[in-house]
């Protein structure tokens, strides 16, 4: 079992430099990955510098999808893996820890590797939007890689791994759109039971979503949780109606 390149997406969030965008298109094509997404890129992201650095991979750049937010870019993605230099508040895993699970998931669902901008990387909220956070082991005194180099290392590691297909589960995981819908339900439920307030709602939802995503719920488990929430909301509505009679 090898990685399914068509189901493996690389997402750049707020990329700043056209040269890096072009270099990333090139290195992805080197390893047969063609799925590139950009979140809030420069308007001229396909201009001369990006073309020059892509060298034979302008087709990857030309077909890339552009989104206004990371949440939109992850709507159809089942497993999102954020990247960090290790200087964030999150505790990242080594790349080797997630390679096998990413390859397994890519057989029948979309997997995304998410990279932040060249200066600041991904925000804390963006890292929490991902199911797992990884880093590439580097010199602790100089840990931040150029983003194109980081993409190349991950693409290489994915392409060289081959898994034994025996006893490998192929459980389906919900995509980002379904997760968004679930947490709209959670938000409404927490509001109905007065668990959240305006000042802490965002923090609580962010932490609950992070917990949920680290648990790697299957599609069935997500549907079960959604059904329980709907039933709880229905019972709350029935209870409130009976009190007003």
C-alpha positions in Angstrom: 0.0 0.0 0.0 1.5 3.3 -1.1 0.2 6.8 -0.6 -2.6 7.9 -2.9 -1.2 11.1 -4.4 -4.6 12.1 -5.8 -6.0 12.1 -2.3 -3.1 13.9 -0.6 -3.4 17.7 -0.5 -0.9 20.3 0.5 -2.3 23.6 1.8 -0.4 26.9 2.1 -2.0 29.4 4.4 -1.3 33.1 3.7 1.9 32.4 1.6 4.0 35.5 1.2 6.6 34.9 -1.4 5.9 33.9 -5.0 9.2 32.0 -5.2 8.1 29.7 -2.5 4.8 29.0 -4.1 6.5 28.1 -7.4 9.1 26.0 -5.6 6.4 24.1 -3.8 4.6 23.3 -7.1 7.8 22.0 -8.5 8.7 19.7 -5.5 5.2 18.3 -5.3 5.3 17.3 -9.0 8.8 15.7 -8.3 7.0 13.2 -6.0 3.8 12.9 -8.1 1.6 15.0 -5.9 -0.7 17.4 -7.8 -3.1 18.7 -5.2 -2.1 22.2 -4.0 -4.5 24.6 -2.2 -3.8 28.2 -1.3 -5.5 30.1 1.5 -5.5 33.9 1.1 -2.5 34.0 -1.3 -1.1 37.1 -3.0 -3.4 38.1 -5.9 -0.5 37.7 -8.3 0.4 34.2 -7.1 0.9 32.9 -10.7 3.1 35.7 -11.8 6.6 35.6 -13.3 8.6 34.7 -10.1 6.3 31.8 -9.2 6.4 30.6 -12.9 10.2 30.8 -12.9 10.6 28.8 -9.7 8.0 26.2 -10.7 10.2 25.0 -13.7 8.1 22.5 -15.5 5.4 22.3 -12.8 3.3 25.3 -13.8 0.4 22.9 -14.4 0.3 22.2 -10.6 0.3 26.0 -9.9 -2.3 26.6 -12.6 -4.8 24.0 -11.3 -4.4 24.9 -7.6 -7.5 25.9 -5.7 -7.8 29.2 -3.8 -9.8 29.6 -0.6 -10.5 32.6 1.7 -10.1 30.6 5.0 -8.6 27.4 6.2 -12.0 26.1 7.3 -13.2 26.4 3.7 -10.1 24.6 2.4 -10.7 21.7 4.7 -14.4 21.2 4.0 -13.9 17.9 2.1 -10.8 16.8 4.1 -11.1 14.0 6.6 -7.7 14.2 8.2 -5.8 17.6 8.5 -2.2 17.6 9.7 -0.8 20.9 10.7 2.9 21.7 10.7 5.0 23.8 13.0 8.7 24.5 13.7 8.1 23.4 17.3 8.0 26.9 18.8 4.2 27.0 19.2 2.3 26.2 22.3 1.1 22.9 20.8 3.3 19.9 21.4 4.0 18.5 17.9 4.6 14.9 16.9 7.5 13.9 14.7 6.7 13.4 11.1 7.4 9.7 11.4 4.5 9.3 13.9 1.8 10.1 11.4 3.1 8.8 8.1 1.4 5.4 8.2 -2.0 6.7 9.3 -1.8 9.4 6.6 -1.1 6.8 3.9 -3.9 4.5 5.1 -6.4 7.3 5.1 -5.4 8.5 1.7 -6.6 5.2 0.1 -10.2 6.3 0.2 -10.4 9.8 1.8 -8.7 13.2 1.6 -5.7 13.9 3.8 -4.2 17.5 4.0 -0.9 18.8 5.2 -1.2 22.4 6.3 1.6 25.0 6.2 1.6 28.5 7.6 3.1 31.7 6.3 6.9 32.1 6.1 7.1 34.6 9.0 4.7 33.4 11.6 3.5 29.9 10.6 0.0 28.7 11.6 -2.0 30.5 14.3 -3.0 28.6 17.4 -6.6 28.5 16.1 -5.4 27.1 12.8 -3.3 24.4 14.5 -6.4 23.4 16.6 -8.4 23.1 13.4 -6.0 20.3 12.4 -6.4 16.7 13.8 -2.7 16.4 14.5 0.4 18.7 14.6 3.8 17.6 13.4 7.3 19.0 13.1 10.4 17.9 11.3 13.4 17.3 13.6 15.9 20.1 13.0 18.7 21.9 14.8 17.0 23.3 18.0 19.0 26.5 17.7 17.7 27.0 14.2 14.5 25.0 13.8 12.5 26.9 11.2 12.7 25.4 7.7 11.9 27.2 4.5 8.3 26.2 3.7 9.3 24.7 0.3 11.9 22.6 2.0 9.4 21.4 4.6 6.9 20.5 1.9 9.7 18.6 0.0 10.7 16.5 3.0 7.1 15.5 3.8 6.4 14.7 0.2 9.5 12.5 0.0 8.7 10.7 3.3 5.2 9.9 2.1 6.3 8.7 -1.3 8.9 6.4 -0.1 6.8 4.5 2.5 5.0 1.4 1.6 2.6 -0.3 4.1 1.7 -3.9 4.5 -2.0 -4.2 3.5 -2.7 -7.0 5.9 -4.8 -6.1 8.9 -4.9 -2.4 7.9 -8.3 -1.0 8.7 -10.0 1.4 6.3 -12.5 3.1 8.6 -14.1 6.2 7.2 -13.7 9.5 9.0 -16.0 12.5 8.7 -14.8 15.4 6.5 -14.4 19.0 7.6 -17.8 20.0 6.4 -19.5 17.4 8.6 -17.3 18.3 11.6 -18.3 22.0 11.1 -22.0 21.0 11.1 -21.4 18.9 14.3 -19.9 21.8 16.1 -22.7 24.1 15.1 -24.9 21.6 17.0 -22.5 21.5 19.9 -22.5 25.4 20.0 -26.3 25.5 20.1 -26.5 22.8 22.8 -24.0 24.6 25.0 -26.0 27.8 24.6 -29.3 26.1 25.4 -27.9 24.7 28.7 -26.2 28.0 29.4 -22.8 26.4 29.6 -21.1 29.1 27.5 -21.1 32.8 27.7 -20.1 35.4 25.0 -16.6 35.9 26.4 -15.6 32.2 26.6 -17.6 30.5 23.9 -14.8 30.6 21.3 -12.2 29.2 23.7 -14.5 26.3 24.9 -15.5 25.3 21.3 -11.9 25.5 20.2 -10.8 23.2 23.0 -13.7 20.7 22.5 -13.0 20.6 18.8 -9.3 19.9 19.5 -10.3 17.1 21.8 -12.7 15.6 19.3 -10.2 15.8 16.4 -7.4 14.2 18.4 -9.8 11.2 19.0 -10.1 10.5 15.2 -13.8 9.7 15.3 -15.1 7.4 12.6 -18.0 8.4 10.4 -20.3 6.2 12.5 -19.1 7.6 15.8 -19.6 11.1 14.6 -23.1 10.3 13.4 -23.8 8.7 16.8 -22.7 11.8 18.7 -24.7 14.0 16.3 -27.8 11.9 17.0 -27.3 12.2 20.8 -27.0 16.0 20.5 -30.1 16.3 18.4 -32.0 14.1 20.9 -30.8 16.3 23.9 -31.9 19.5 22.1 -35.3 17.9 21.4 -35.7 17.0 25.1 -34.7 20.5 26.2 -37.3 22.0 23.8 -40.0 19.6 25.1 -39.1 20.4 28.7 -39.4 24.1 28.1 -42.7 23.7 26.3 -44.2 21.7 29.2 -43.2 24.3 31.7 -45.0 27.1 29.8 -48.3 25.2 29.7 
